[in-house]
Amino acid sequence: MEPEETKDAVVPKRSVQPLQWGAQVVLLASFGAMLGLMLFAGIDALRALRQIQSRNVQIRQTFLLRNRALEEIRSALYQSGTFTRDYLLERDASRAETYRASLQKVRGEMDAALVRYSQSLDAGEQAPFSALQARIADYWKVLDPISHWDAKEKLARSDAFMHRELFPRRATTLEIADRIGAVNEQELNNGDERLKALFDRFRYRLILMLAITLGIGALLAVATIRHILRLARDADLRYRQVALAQAKLKDLSARLVDAQEQERRAISRELHDEVGQSLSALLMELGNLGAVAPGDAELRSHVESIRKLAESSVNVVRNMALLLRPSMLDDLGLVPALQWQAREISKRTGLAVTVEAENVADDLPEEHKTCIYRVVQEALNNCARHAFARSVRIEVVQESDRIRLSVLDDGLGFNSTHTRGLGLLGMEERVTHLGGRFHLQSEPGHGARLRIEIPLAASAVEAIA
């Protein structure tokens, strides 16, 4: 009968649709766009960070340069006032000339500082610096005439010149320099503000890129998950179809085995009942013919030859019937059938076969007896034909919930992991159909050992008990 699970199992038939070419292009383009956006975002982030760093370094360097130039201008103004005072108050002409040279040197340093400062100016900072330049030019213009004064003029005009011209102008110039310093600090603060604005733009672009990338990634993830789920459903459908086909194939195989056994039983019975009885009747008639025949020696010789031929045919038919399905398997049980099979194979091949049985009941289920008998039959044929074994040991042990069979030979052996013929596959299929376990262990030159375990159903165990 068909197993219940295969009878009721209904698997929907649906062909697995592969991902269309257009969908593949869209998927690849989306992944490429997402990777491109990530790459662009990374490059843009690096460029913006370099720009921010470069701008920060530029602002700091400009501030330091201007601050240093202003300090030099302030220092030059203080030194110019000191040297001018010393020059006007000095009576020694040589020393006065030294002060005048120092004053000219300070003026050159101030002009150089003004040039350096002017090189870092922006368009909006030109007006305060121009006022400073004009004030410094007036300052030096006021100091220019004193280099032509003689001793009397210096003595007469120095005090008034320093208090009315030199010190006020220097103070005014320093005040302008301080204002420019404040402007310089303000420019530093403005630079920080520009850096902050630049950083804010960079952060906005980064957030935008991140949002776009996450959006595309989410869409791709949804599409990919849907396709993966569809593939999983298709794979599950295929698996259930394969499992159902495998179950049907096993059921068909079991049906074929049962049909084969039924056919063998029927042929064996027909050979035994019909052909065997006919040949037996022929032997009896030949015996009667020999008894009533006249004393013709030639005729008696022909009758005897026919009788021997009929006896040989009876033996052949009997052996064929037993090989197809030994009646003792049904009449006497499993162990006598195995012992008869061992004697027959020993007669034909000279193979020494021993059968050991322990607690094996005579009324085992029909399918269990047939399975074990056919497994032993196939194993003995393999030992005789392929393994060239000298001896085989067969052990059959029945336990409370299972029956175990072991076939051990001393033949040539083989690689059991790579060599599996149809006979071995048929043996394994018989065992697994009954829910049993099949294990074959063999190595070249070390013989082979076959072990099977077949469970006994609870009803069968109760019936045996």
Order of alpha helices (4+ residues) and beta strands (2+ residues): alpha-alpha-alpha-alpha-alpha-alpha-alpha-alpha-alpha-alpha-beta-alpha-beta-beta-alpha-beta-beta-alpha
